[in-house]
Amino acid sequence: MRMPTLRTAALTAAIALGGALLPACGRAAQPPTSQTTMPDSVAASNNEFGFNLFRRLYNAGPTANVFMSPASVALALEMVYNGAQGRTREAMAETLHIAGISPDLLNRSNGDLISGLRAADPKVELNIANSLWYRPNEAPNPAVVQKLTDNYGAEIGDLGGGAAVVNAWVDKQTHGKIPTIVTPGDVAASLAILANAVYFKGAWTAKFDAALTRDEPFTHLDGERKPCKMMHQTGTYRYAYVDGVKAIEIPYGNRRLTLVVLLPDAGKDFSRFATGLSDTSFAGLLGQMKPSRGELGLPRLHVEYSDDLVKPLAALGMAPAFDPRVADFRGLFPAGGVCISHVKHKTYLDSNEEGTTAAAATAVVMMRAVRLPTANKFTMLVDHPFVLALRDSKTGAILFLGAVVDPGKGT
């Protein structure tokens, strides 16, 4: 579901999730003591991938909110990457911006990143969880499974319980904010599912005073003004105004995690601005922020978003992973013949005077590749007696069976 309003706030929250996973705000707020930096090159790679994916999602529906988790999608796909080979591996590496990172370093760095984020701030609840679900009679390569458990802390589960077991895991890891991620149909056709879940709950370092919240107009892309609940606060923040864009950083808890809000001037082309963002330009804006005293008005937010990321990921260069004719995941399933059928992604955001709750889940569904026969031209002229059967393709039941030796007049 794509909520129809508050695009700018959804964008900034998505950016924050890609950086250090969200931040904060409050009355009499003080600026963060230092700018949060990427812990290693893998975090930067995940961010750049996230901006590229965000651009594709935004362009697909430029009149609706887009709210996604670069961290969740990248971690889920990088787990799958451990089993990719050949052209599939190359395509995934290029798309994920990890081509120059060795697999062992990638896994260790992601493990360090997960551990570091979990322990980022004792005043903020941040959970990152991974899992691998497969059919007992189709066990994946144990060496790859070991890498996922050692570096990603992946839980190993049995798909015999169907969609319910995967959904129950996601529901638990996201504290009920994302109750489902896959359907029974997804699981029925799947060989394995690799899932990631991210849950964040943080109170603003300085909470907004609810008494100051009031209805104010919010102007949409089409120029229509609709009322929203606008929260207000006066304080000192890290702030910058650069090339027609206001940028502010609002801290949570002990200030390590922050919410970055980017607000282009009213006359600026928002779509062009949003789709032009990259990890480099975002970092450039952060670098120009300085402690400044001012007043902040921020809408209350509630956004729920879901999408299947196969098309945008294919457009970014990962098409071989989805193509049953060329997909190569023999590192994970040595017998081969496996491709990715779905990359399900869901997110949740709720932000009010107290703080922010956000959740994301990504499920990479892998299935047996149905090899398509080579197309050959043929001619079939039914001009003599023939047999016909009318059947139910789902059950295989033949409802009618006959031999036609005289088609009559066809009336």
N, C-alpha and C positions, 0 to 999 in steps of 0.2 A: 504494500500500500504506500503510495506517495502522497504525503500531505501537501496541500496546495499553497502554503504560505511560509513566510519566514525563511526565504532562501539564503540570505546572507549569513544568518546565524547558523543554519545547518552547515553551510560551507565551512565556516570557521571551526565548528566543532569537529568536522571531518578532518580538517587540517591538524587540529590538536591531537586527535587520535593517532594520526600518522607520525607525529613528533614524539611526544612523551606520553601520549594518551591523556588528554584533557588537563585543565587548570583552574583559576578562581577569582572572586570579587568581594567587596564589602565596604560598609560605611567606615570612614576614617581609615581606609585601607592604606597600607604601606607597600612600596614596590618590592618585588622579589629581590633578594640579596644578590643573585647572579642569574645570568641567562642560562636556561637549560640547554645543554649541548648534546649532540648525538654521541652515544658511547662508543661507537665504532662504525666502520664503513658499511657494515650490513644494515644498520639502522638507516643510514643515508640512502642506501640502495632501495630499501623497503619504502622509504618516503618518496623517492623519485618515481618508483613504480606506482605508488598510491596516487600521486598527482596525475600521472598519465591515465590511470584507470578512471579517476574522478572526471577528467576531461571528457572521456568517452561517454560516461554515464550522464554527464550534464548535457552534452550535445544530443543525446538520445531523447531527452525530455526537458527542454530548457524553460518550461513554464511550471515545473514542479520541483519540490525539494529533492536534493540528493544528499544522503547521509550515509557514508560508508566507513569502514575501518581498514585502512591500509595495512595495519599490523596484523589483523585477523586474516585477511585474504593472503598476504604474503607468507605468513607462517604456515597456513594450510597448504599452499602450493609448494612451498619449499620442502615440506615433508614429502610430498609426492615426488618432487624433483630428485630425491635420493634414489628413486627407482627408475628414472628416465635414462634412456640411452640414445646414442646416435643423433639424428636430426631433431628428434623430440627434445632431447636434453639441451641441444644448442638453442632451439627456439625458446624454451622455457628460461634459459639463462639470460638470453638477450632481453626478453620481455620483463623479467624480474630485476634486471640490472645487476646481475651477480656473475656475469661472464668472467670477470677477472678474479673471482674468489674461489679458492679451492673448496671442494665439498666438505672436507674435514673442518676447515676454518669457518665455513658457512654454518655448519651444525654447532660448533663450539661457540661461535659468536651469538647465534640465536639463543643458545642455552644461557649464555651470560646475560644477554639482553632480557630474557624472560625473568631470570633470577633478580636482576637489578631492578626491573620495574615492579616486581612483586614487593620488594623491600624499599621502594622509593620513599615512602612517607608513612610512618606508623599511624598518622591521623587520617589517612586515606585508604579506603578498601579498593584494592586492585587485584583482580584474579585473572590469570591467563592459563588456560587449560587446553590440552591437545589429546586426541584419541584416534585410534585405528580400530575399525570394525571390519571383520572379514568372515567368510564362511569356513567352518572348520575343515571341510573337505577341499578347500582351495587356499591353503595356507601360503602367505607370502614369504619371500626370502627372509629367513631368520636373521641374517646379518643386517639387513635394512631395518627390520623390526627393532633390533638391538640399538641401532643408531637413534631411532625415534624415541625409544624409552630413555636412553642415556642422556640425550641432548635436549629433547623437547618435553621430557616427562610424560610422554604419551601413555594413556591408559589403553589397554588392549581388550577389545570386546568381541562378542559373538553376534553375528547378524541373524542368527536363527530366530531371535525374538522380534524381528521385523523392525519397522520404522519406530515403534513404540520405545525400544531400548535406546536408540540414538536420540530421539526427541527428549526422552526422560533425562538423559545425560546433559543435553544442551539446556534444558529447563532448569536443572539443578545448578549448573555452572553459571548461568546468567540470573540466578535468583528469581526465576519466574518471569523475567522480562521478555524472553524469547522462548515460548513454550514448544514451538515446533520449528524444524528446519528442513526435514525431508518428508516425503509422502510415502504411503505404502507402495505406490507404483515405482518410485525411485529405488526402493530397497529390493523389490521383487526382481528387478532387472540388474541389480548391482552384484559385483564381485567383491568389492570393498568400498568403504567410505572412510575418508580421513577428515576429521573435524577439528575446528578450533573454536574456542569461546573466550570472549573478553568481557569482563564485568568491572565497572568503575563506579564508585560512590564516594564523593568527596564534598565536604562542607567548605564553603568559601572561608578564606582566612578571616575576612570581615564580612559578616552576613548583611544582606540588604534588609532595611527596615520595611516590613510589610505595610506599615502605615503610609509609606511614601509611594506605594504602588498605585497606579491609577490608569484608567482607560485613556489611551492616546491613539491617534491614527497611525497606521503603518501603510506606506505606499507600496503597492505591488508593481510588478514589471509592466503591467498594462496601464499603469497610472491610477488605478482605482485605490482609494484610501479606505481601509477598514480598521476598526478599533482593535487594539490588543492590550493586554496587561503589561504596562511598562514599569519595570523596577528602576529605582533611582538611588544613587549613592554619590557621595563626595569623598574624595580621598586622593592619595598619591599613588600613581601607577607608573609602570614603564609604558611610555607612549611616544608615538611619532606621527608626524603628518608629512607624507612624502608623495610628491607627484599626484596630488588629488586623492590620496588614500590615507584615511586615519587608521592607525594600528594601535591597539591597546592590549596589555597582558594583565590578566586578573588571576590572582593566586588562590590555590586551595591549600588547606592544612598548613604544613610547614613551608610552603611556597615553592617546593620543587616542581610540583605539577601545576600547570597554569592553563587558563583558557585564553587563546589569542583570538581577537575579533578584528577583522579587516573590513573597513567600511569605505567604499569608494564614494566620491562626491555624487550628489543626486544627478548631475548632468553627465556623469561618466557612463560609458557603455558597460553595463555590469557583466553581460555574457562574455564580452571580449576580455574583461579583467579576469573573470573567474577561470576561463579556459586558458589564459596566458600564464597562470601561476605554475611555478616549478619549485623544486626543493631549493634551488639556487636563489630565485627571486624572493621566496619566503624567508630564507635565512638572511637575505639582504635587508628586508624590512625589519626583522628582529634586531639586526645589528645597529640600526639607527634609532632604536628606542632609548629614551632617557627618562629618569624619574621626573614626573611632572604632576602638579596639583591640578585637579579638575573635577568636573561633574560628569557622571556616567548615567545614561539611560539605556537599559538592556531589556528586551522583551523576555517574558517568561516563554519557555520553549517546551513543546511536546512534539516529537517527530518519530514516526515509525516508517521504516523503509525496507523493501525487499526486492531482490532481483536475481535472475540467473545470469551469471557473468560470462557465460560461454561466448556470446557474440562479441562483447567488447574485448575480451581477452584474445580471441582469435584475430580481431582487427589490430591488436597491439603486436601480433607476431607469434602467438602461441597456437596457431591453427593446427600444426602437426599433432599436438597432444589430443585433439578432439576428433581427428580423422581416422576412422577404423582401418583405412588402407595403409596408413604410414605410422600411426602411433606406436611407440616402442617403449614399453615399461617392463622389459625383461629383467631389469635390475630388481624389481619388486616381485614380479611373477615370471619366473624363468621360462615358463612354457610360451610366453608371449601371447599375442592376440588380445590385448587389453587396451582400452582407451578411456578417456575421461568423457562422461556423458553429460554431467551437470556440475556447475560450481554455484551452489545455492548460498546466498548471502542475505542476512537480515540484520537490521540495527534498530536500536531504541535509544531515545534521548529524552530526558525530562530535566529541565533546569528551572529553579525557582529561587525565592529569597534565601533559602537555607543552603543550597548547593546544587550539585549536578549528579544525576544517575544516568549512566550510559552502558549499553550492552551491545555486543556484536557476536554473531556466529557465522561460520563458514563451513560448508560441507562439500568436499570434493567427492563426487560419486564416480566410481570406476566400474566399468562393465566389460563383458566379453565383446570384442570387436566383431561385428558381422562383416565378414569380407565380401565386398560386392563383386560379382562376376564381371569380367571384362565385357564391355558392351560390344555386341556383334549385330550387324544388320541381318534381318531375316524377312522373309515374305511368307505369309500364311493366308491362303485363299481357301476359305471353307466352302468348297463347291462340290462336295460329295459327302456321303453319310459320316456322322460323327457321334461321339459320346459326350454327354454333358452331366455335370454334377453341381448341385446347389448345396453349399455347405456353410457351416458356422466356423469361421476361421479361429475363433477363440477356443472352442472345445474340440474342433475337428469333426464335429457331427455332420454327416451328410443328410440334408433334408430332402433333396430330390436327386435321383440318378436316372439317366435315360440314354437311349440310343436314337438318334434322329436319322432316318433314312429318307424322309420326305418332309421338307420344311413347309410344304403347302404354300399358301398365298401370304402367310404372315399376318393374317387377320383373325 
